[in-house]
Amino acid sequence: MVNRKLFRPTLTDVKEQQFTPARPAAPAPQAVPQRKKPAPPEQTHAENFYFVKQMQSRTPVAVVLTDGEVVRGSVEWYDRDCIKLTRTGSPNLLLYKHVIKYIYKDGDDAAHGGSNGSNGHGLNGSNGSNGDGHHDED
């Protein structure tokens, strides 16, 4: 068996070099070494996760554009620069991402906080009563 030398230092060597100065310097005003926060990851893949989930479930979405226009449909595919919105009764759209202000799930469930938060009674727990004990008809 051959004893191999590591090309990189061990973790303890790196920590010792980080906290012990190479040359004696003037005493620092603060004796406790400051640790920097690690930089956030360059790519979180959150956008990819969101679009794949919406495409697989064919979730109806509303896309608000920078000029305030709202278009509705479902995301068929996306790439780095644009998304394809499939619509029923209207032409499909290819939207550049730089003109999209934000996207949200469209539909009744989304308006009431999704299936978990919806109690089936509308907003604020209303049960359709108009206040005098009678129910409003739709």
Phi, psi and omega per residue, in radians:
M1 nan 2.340 -3.081
V2 -1.740 2.349 3.096
N3 -1.487 2.050 -3.105
R4 -1.737 2.495 3.117
K5 -1.632 2.377 3.085
L6 -1.287 2.430 3.101
F7 -1.395 -0.439 -3.120
R8 -1.891 2.653 -3.132
P9 -1.275 2.826 3.088
T10 -1.327 2.900 -3.113
L11 -1.102 -0.662 3.137
T12 -1.166 -0.633 3.084
D13 -1.096 -0.725 -3.137
V14 -1.144 -0.755 3.135
K15 -1.117 -0.700 3.118
E16 -1.121 -0.720 3.123
Q17 -1.174 -0.588 -3.112
Q18 -1.208 -0.639 -3.040
F19 -1.766 -0.176 3.086
T20 -1.983 2.145 -3.114
P21 -1.185 2.622 -3.125
A22 -1.215 -0.702 3.112
R23 -2.089 2.584 3.061
P24 -1.175 2.205 -3.135
A25 -2.028 3.114 3.098
A26 -1.101 2.517 -3.112
P27 -1.047 2.314 3.141
A28 -1.336 2.593 3.133
P29 -1.158 -0.377 -3.138
Q30 -2.130 2.149 -3.048
A31 -1.455 -0.380 -3.097
V32 -1.469 2.191 3.132
P33 -1.215 2.431 -3.140
Q34 -1.589 2.311 3.083
R35 -1.768 2.357 3.092
K36 -1.456 2.588 3.040
K37 -1.209 2.464 3.090
P38 -1.174 2.538 3.133
A39 -1.155 2.485 3.110
P40 -1.151 2.704 -3.132
P41 -1.102 2.553 -3.115
E42 -1.192 -0.599 -3.112
Q43 -2.286 2.135 -3.141
T44 -1.722 -0.285 -3.127
H45 1.131 0.314 3.128
A46 -1.164 -0.687 3.139
E47 -1.106 -0.786 3.119
N48 -1.026 -0.819 -3.132
F49 -1.036 -0.781 -3.109
Y50 -1.094 -0.886 -3.081
F51 -1.151 -0.692 3.127
V52 -1.102 -0.727 3.135
K53 -1.110 -0.742 -3.136
Q54 -1.190 -0.647 3.137
M55 -1.190 -0.768 -3.091
Q56 -1.134 -0.685 -3.116
S57 -1.596 -0.044 -3.104
R58 0.881 0.788 -3.127
T59 -1.176 2.274 3.037
P60 -1.223 2.273 -3.123
V61 -2.184 2.721 2.999
A62 -1.962 2.254 -3.131
V63 -1.930 2.080 3.115
V64 -1.689 2.154 -3.122
L65 -1.535 2.897 -3.087
T66 -1.091 -0.442 3.117
D67 -1.527 0.059 3.086
G68 1.693 -0.193 3.136
E69 -1.200 2.474 3.131
V70 -1.988 2.195 3.051
V71 -2.065 2.494 -3.070
R72 -2.088 2.571 3.116
G73 2.939 -2.767 3.065
S74 -2.260 2.582 -3.087
V75 -1.332 2.108 3.097
E76 -1.567 -0.777 3.054
W77 -2.748 2.948 3.135
Y78 -2.604 2.798 2.973
D79 -2.492 -2.830 -3.046
R80 -1.102 -0.608 -2.999
D81 -1.890 -0.364 -3.019
C82 -2.616 2.945 3.025
I83 -2.271 2.638 3.055
K84 -1.831 2.131 -3.124
L85 -1.810 2.068 3.106
T86 -1.603 2.249 -3.103
R87 -2.186 2.632 3.067
T88 -1.748 2.324 3.129
G89 1.409 -0.027 3.123
S90 -2.481 2.800 3.112
P91 -1.131 2.581 3.053
N92 -1.196 2.689 -3.068
L93 -2.171 2.519 2.964
L94 -1.892 1.940 -3.056
L95 -1.881 2.207 3.026
Y96 -1.279 2.410 -3.074
K97 -1.118 -0.495 -3.099
H98 -1.236 -0.203 3.064
V99 -1.751 0.018 3.130
I100 -1.594 2.181 3.078
K101 -1.432 -0.905 3.052
Y102 -2.846 2.897 -3.125
I103 -2.254 2.441 3.042
Y104 -2.478 2.768 3.118
K105 -1.192 2.368 -3.110
D106 -1.772 2.704 3.066
G107 2.079 3.024 -3.088
D108 -1.163 -0.757 -3.127
D109 -1.056 -0.727 -3.117
A110 -1.164 -0.611 -3.126
A111 -1.170 -0.458 -3.123
H112 -1.825 0.337 3.086
G113 1.520 0.339 3.111
G114 1.509 -3.107 -3.071
S115 -1.270 -0.427 -3.130
N116 -1.271 -0.708 -3.046
G117 -1.610 -0.143 -3.071
S118 -1.465 2.287 3.100
N119 -1.813 0.078 3.108
G120 1.368 0.092 -3.105
H121 -1.927 0.178 3.126
G122 1.548 -2.906 -3.102
L123 -1.237 2.534 3.046
N124 0.984 0.499 3.086
G125 1.275 0.239 3.139
S126 -1.142 2.416 -3.139
N127 -1.867 0.314 3.118
G128 1.581 0.042 -3.139
S129 -1.382 2.489 3.123
N130 -1.648 0.209 3.051
G131 1.770 -0.350 -3.132
D132 -1.858 0.311 3.092
G133 1.602 -0.199 3.116
H134 -1.675 2.548 3.125
H135 -1.601 2.407 3.056
D136 -1.323 2.487 3.078
E137 -1.646 2.478 3.131
D138 -1.418 nan nan
